[in-house]
Amino acid sequence: MKDANTSNSKILRIDHVSLAVNDYEKAVEFFTNILGATPQSKGKEGGNLKYFWHIFALGDLSRFEIIKKTVAEGSFLDNFLKDKEGGIHHMTLQTPDIKMTKKVLEDNNIPYFGYRDTGNNWKELFIHPKNAFGVLLQIAELVPDDWIAPSNKMPEGQKWAFTKNNEKYSLTFAHPGGGKVLIKLDKEEIKELIHDLNTLVD
């Protein structure tokens, strides 16, 4: 699960931002039909917390989550959505090692809550907004591709792919943060790339 050469990094990247809304259908229509976001893995209910979540992507790397209450009352989102239509609820940061992150917080006397390590592909803890400059932080050790639609990621085990359309070339890489990155190249750039690779491996 840990990225290569990042064992000393406390945070790898922002995985996604979570938007809590009262009108889920209206929010989905806005972000998909107006801004072109694409749904990723199927949405799921959050059990005892009485909420529903769904991950969306903008472009090739930016992801966000839309969450809503599943009951009229009794959801953990009640207070957050009490006097507003919606807003940024939390930001999720990816860590290579949740236990390392936990120790760093403890060593620096930074309170956290909701620590969960069940040995599966999602391990997390939270830092309250009062301890994180007004932002609820969810820090998670995860496999990003688990939450991404197949069309938005490389086939398992494949790290890159070349395609050609007339005299235009496309190079697609699997991104360590999940998904894939498309780079368009012309013929001369392809030659330079081949030269640089040959120089590197010689």
C-alpha positions in Angstrom: 0.0 0.0 0.0 2.9 2.4 0.7 4.3 4.4 -2.2 7.9 3.7 -3.1 10.5 6.3 -1.9 7.9 8.0 0.3 8.4 6.2 3.6 9.5 9.5 5.3 6.6 11.5 4.0 3.8 12.2 6.5 1.3 13.1 3.8 1.4 12.0 0.2 -1.3 14.2 -1.3 -4.8 15.5 -0.9 -7.0 12.5 -1.9 -10.3 14.4 -2.0 -12.4 17.1 -0.6 -15.9 16.3 0.8 -18.9 18.5 0.1 -22.0 18.0 2.4 -25.3 19.0 0.8 -29.0 19.0 1.6 -30.1 18.6 -2.1 -28.0 15.7 -3.4 -29.6 15.4 -6.8 -29.2 19.2 -7.4 -25.5 19.0 -6.4 -24.8 16.0 -8.6 -26.5 17.7 -11.6 -24.5 20.8 -11.1 -21.1 19.1 -10.8 -21.7 16.5 -13.6 -23.9 18.3 -16.2 -22.5 21.8 -15.7 -18.8 21.2 -14.7 -18.3 17.8 -16.3 -17.5 15.7 -13.2 -17.7 11.9 -13.6 -19.0 9.5 -10.9 -16.4 7.0 -9.7 -17.0 4.0 -7.5 -20.7 3.4 -6.5 -22.0 5.5 -3.7 -22.4 3.8 -0.3 -24.2 4.4 3.0 -22.1 5.3 6.0 -23.8 2.9 8.5 -24.5 4.2 12.0 -23.6 7.8 11.0 -26.6 7.8 8.7 -25.2 9.4 5.6 -24.5 8.5 2.0 -21.3 9.3 0.1 -20.2 9.2 -3.5 -16.8 10.0 -5.1 -16.6 12.1 -8.3 -13.6 13.1 -10.5 -12.8 16.4 -12.3 -10.2 15.9 -15.0 -7.6 13.2 -14.6 -6.5 13.7 -10.9 -8.9 15.9 -9.0 -11.5 14.1 -6.9 -14.2 15.2 -4.5 -17.0 13.5 -2.5 -20.6 14.5 -2.1 -22.3 13.4 1.1 -25.9 13.7 2.3 -28.0 12.6 5.2 -30.0 9.4 4.8 -32.5 10.3 7.5 -34.4 13.4 8.5 -32.8 13.5 11.9 -30.1 11.6 13.6 -27.3 11.9 11.0 -23.9 13.3 12.0 -24.5 15.9 9.3 -27.5 17.4 11.1 -25.7 20.3 12.8 -23.4 21.0 9.8 -26.4 21.4 7.4 -28.8 22.9 9.8 -28.6 26.5 8.5 -27.1 26.1 5.0 -27.6 24.4 1.7 -24.2 22.8 1.8 -20.5 23.4 2.2 -17.0 21.8 2.5 -17.3 19.3 5.3 -13.7 17.9 5.4 -10.5 17.3 3.5 -9.0 13.9 3.2 -5.2 13.5 3.1 -3.5 10.3 2.1 -0.7 9.1 4.4 1.7 6.2 3.5 1.4 4.9 7.1 -1.4 5.7 9.5 0.5 4.5 12.5 3.4 6.8 11.7 1.0 9.7 11.3 -0.6 8.8 14.7 2.8 8.9 16.4 3.7 12.2 14.8 0.5 13.7 16.1 1.1 12.3 19.6 4.7 13.4 19.7 3.5 17.0 18.9 0.6 16.9 21.3 -2.0 17.3 18.5 -5.3 15.8 19.5 -7.1 13.4 17.1 -10.1 11.2 17.2 -11.8 8.3 15.3 -8.6 6.3 14.9 -9.5 3.1 13.0 -7.1 0.4 11.9 -8.9 -2.8 11.1 -6.1 -4.2 8.8 -8.1 -3.5 5.6 -7.5 -1.1 2.8 -8.8 1.9 4.7 -7.2 3.2 7.9 -8.1 6.6 9.2 -8.1 9.2 11.9 -9.5 12.7 12.2 -8.2 16.1 13.4 -10.9 18.5 14.7 -11.2 21.9 13.0 -10.2 23.6 16.2 -6.9 21.9 16.0 -6.4 22.3 12.2 -7.1 26.0 11.5 -10.8 25.6 10.9 -10.7 22.5 8.7 -11.9 19.0 9.6 -9.0 16.7 8.4 -9.5 13.1 7.7 -6.1 11.4 7.3 -6.2 7.9 5.7 -4.0 5.1 4.6 -5.7 3.8 1.5 -5.4 2.3 -2.0 -6.7 5.2 -4.2 -7.6 3.0 -7.2 -10.2 1.2 -5.0 -12.4 4.3 -5.3 -11.9 5.1 -9.0 -14.0 4.0 -11.9 -12.3 1.5 -14.3 -12.4 3.9 -17.2 -10.4 6.4 -15.2 -7.5 4.1 -14.3 -4.9 1.9 -15.9 -5.5 -1.9 -16.1 -4.1 -3.6 -13.0 -0.3 -4.0 -13.2 0.0 -1.7 -16.2 2.0 1.6 -15.5 1.9 3.2 -19.0 0.4 3.0 -22.5 1.2 4.6 -25.9 -1.4 5.4 -28.5 -1.1 7.1 -31.9 -3.6 9.1 -33.9 -2.3 10.2 -37.2 0.9 12.1 -36.3 -0.2 12.7 -32.7 0.9 10.5 -29.8 -0.5 10.1 -26.4 1.4 8.7 -23.4 -0.7 7.7 -20.4 0.8 7.0 -17.0 -0.8 5.3 -13.9 -0.7 8.0 -11.2 0.4 6.9 -7.6 -2.5 8.9 -6.3 -5.0 6.9 -8.3 -6.2 7.3 -11.8 -4.1 8.1 -14.8 -2.4 11.1 -16.5 -2.5 11.8 -20.2 0.4 13.6 -21.9 0.1 14.5 -25.6 3.3 14.5 -27.6 4.4 15.2 -31.2 6.8 13.1 -33.2 9.9 15.2 -32.3 9.0 15.0 -28.6 8.6 11.2 -28.9 12.1 11.0 -30.4 13.5 13.1 -27.6 11.8 10.9 -25.0 13.3 7.8 -26.6 16.7 9.4 -26.7 16.5 10.4 -23.0 15.4 6.9 -22.0 18.1 5.2 -24.0 20.7 7.6 -22.4 19.3 6.8 -19.0 19.5 3.0 -19.3 22.8 2.8 -21.2 
